[in-house]
Amino acid sequence: MQKRPLSVAYILFYLLFSEDTWRIAAGFVCAVFFGPLLTQGRNLSRGGEVMVWLMILAIGWSLTAWPAKKITAALQRALKAASKQRWS
């Protein structure tokens, strides 16, 4: 069996179809959106703020399992449909 050469396009393609990529991105967006709202005016130390942001990121990551699965499934169906159409 021949291995695929490791390239930037291959890595980006793999990341696009990985559920974890979508979950991490959603967790990051949640942290960026909710982080300032939850840490503002609470007199937290820098370590406390980082901990709150990480907790929000983890909660966002865990809540987006179902949407990430649906996104990757839709991308895979679209790729298969495009592949069938191309080779027909």
HELIX and SHEET records of a PDB file:
HELIX    1   1 VAL A    8  LEU A   16  1                                   9    
HELIX    2   2 GLU A   19  THR A   39  1                                  21    
HELIX    3   3 ARG A   46  LEU A   63  1                                  18    
HELIX    4   4 ALA A   65  TRP A   87  1                                  23    
END                                                                             
